[in-house]
Amino acid sequence: MLDCDRFSVSYGPVTVHFPLMNTTFRTPEELWRACWKLLNRARADKKHPYATPVVSSVDAEGLPSSRVLVLRTCEESAGWLEGYTDRRSAKAGHLHHPEAQFSWLFWDPKKQLQLRARGRTEFLPAEISSATFDQLPKHSRKAYATPEAPGTPLAEAGDGLPDDWDSRDLSATDYARDNFGIFRTTIETADILYLNRDGHRRVSAQRAPEGWDFRWVVP
Ligand SMILES: Cc1cc2nc3c(=O)[nH]c(=O)nc-3n(C[C@H](O)[C@H](O)[C@H](O)COP(=O)(O)O)c2cc1C
């Protein structure tokens, strides 16, 4: 069994646990699997280091920008990652290009595992994001509820929300539905770096017609 903290071998009814060493990752697939284990944990635990990746995009001029986002969902077998954002944000504008890609960067200092994952990115259909929006509590709707688009200049410091936000009931925040978007990056390439004092390890992953092509590369 592969685990991020230990490596276990069973001898009949007895299981021996070895601490994490480079030998834990004997194949690129094991490193890939370890990263997905962290992603799946992060999905459920918002305090997990993989829960707040840095996501990068480029604008129409090719100028890059990066920001921290919350990883909302991920799917290992299909190889995709999802986040929420305001459809009026700069990053959403970067998705207008039909070939738009996002690059996600994850780092877990305890596991010493960096994951970079890049691929075509698009918004899910409005009926899906609308159904998700219905489940959002009022405090989670805040991020999509400013009457002016994110990044609009303000005359003075402020959160940009309507003045009567605090007194509104949930239904009075429904207008934010139109701003709420779920984007999905279907991973095409990924790069995993595992830091270890006995020797770093790095794996390159490429989506292939049937699964993934992995190769060890020089760290
Ligand atoms: C911890 C943390 C979590 C964040 N989560 C999100 C998020 O899930 N979605 C989002 O659009 N912005 C999120 N933000 C804000 C973004 O980092 C960014 O400031 C905002 O989305 C505007 O980015 P843009 O102008 O590049 O589009 C988060 C920021 C921090 C610090």
The ligand as an SDF file (V2000), in Angstrom:
LIG
                    3D

 31 33  0  0  0  0  0  0  0  0999 V2000
   -6.7600   32.1390    0.6310 C   0  0  0  0  0  0  0  0  0  0  0  0
   -7.4000   32.7540   -0.6010 C   0  0  0  0  0  0  0  0  0  0  0  0
   -8.3840   32.0450   -1.2600 C   0  0  0  0  0  0  0  0  0  0  0  0
   -8.9710   32.5910   -2.3980 C   0  0  0  0  0  0  0  0  0  0  0  0
   -9.9310   31.8650   -3.0590 N   0  0  0  0  0  0  0  0  0  0  0  0
  -10.4640   32.3610   -4.2130 C   0  0  0  0  0  0  0  0  0  0  0  0
  -11.3650   31.5650   -4.9860 C   0  0  0  0  0  0  0  0  0  0  0  0
  -11.6990   30.4130   -4.6510 O   0  0  0  0  0  0  0  0  0  0  0  0
  -11.8510   32.1050   -6.1360 N   0  0  0  0  0  0  0  0  0  0  0  0
  -11.4860   33.3580   -6.5630 C   0  0  0  0  0  0  0  0  0  0  0  0
  -11.9590   33.7820   -7.6190 O   0  0  0  0  0  0  0  0  0  0  0  0
  -10.6320   34.1220   -5.8510 N   0  0  0  0  0  0  0  0  0  0  0  0
  -10.1010   33.6540   -4.6960 C   0  0  0  0  0  0  0  0  0  0  0  0
   -9.2070   34.3990   -3.9830 N   0  0  0  0  0  0  0  0  0  0  0  0
   -8.8900   35.7740   -4.4720 C   0  0  0  0  0  0  0  0  0  0  0  0
   -7.8820   35.6700   -5.6230 C   0  0  0  0  0  0  0  0  0  0  0  0
   -6.5950   35.3520   -5.1230 O   0  0  0  0  0  0  0  0  0  0  0  0
   -7.7990   36.9710   -6.4470 C   0  0  0  0  0  0  0  0  0  0  0  0
   -7.3860   38.0240   -5.6180 O   0  0  0  0  0  0  0  0  0  0  0  0
   -9.1410   37.3340   -7.1000 C   0  0  0  0  0  0  0  0  0  0  0  0
   -9.8130   36.1890   -7.5560 O   0  0  0  0  0  0  0  0  0  0  0  0
   -8.9200   38.2860   -8.2900 C   0  0  0  0  0  0  0  0  0  0  0  0
   -8.0690   37.6350   -9.2080 O   0  0  0  0  0  0  0  0  0  0  0  0
   -7.9630   38.0920  -10.7390 P   0  0  0  0  0  0  0  0  0  0  0  0
   -8.0410   39.6050  -10.7540 O   0  0  0  0  0  0  0  0  0  0  0  0
   -6.6360   37.6050  -11.1990 O   0  0  0  0  0  0  0  0  0  0  0  0
   -9.0920   37.4820  -11.4960 O   0  0  0  0  0  0  0  0  0  0  0  0
   -8.5790   33.8740   -2.8710 C   0  0  0  0  0  0  0  0  0  0  0  0
   -7.5670   34.5550   -2.1990 C   0  0  0  0  0  0  0  0  0  0  0  0
   -6.9810   34.0020   -1.0920 C   0  0  0  0  0  0  0  0  0  0  0  0
   -5.8920   34.7840   -0.3980 C   0  0  0  0  0  0  0  0  0  0  0  0
  1  2  1  0
  2  3  1  0
  2 30  2  0
  3  4  2  0
  4  5  1  0
  4 28  1  0
  5  6  2  0
  6  7  1  0
  6 13  1  0
  7  8  2  0
  7  9  1  0
  9 10  1  0
 10 11  2  0
 10 12  1  0
 12 13  2  0
 13 14  1  0
 14 15  1  0
 14 28  1  0
 15 16  1  0
 16 17  1  0
 16 18  1  0
 18 19  1  0
 18 20  1  0
 20 21  1  0
 20 22  1  0
 22 23  1  0
 23 24  1  0
 24 25  2  0
 24 26  1  0
 24 27  1  0
 28 29  2  0
 29 30  1  0
 30 31  1  0
M  END
$$$$
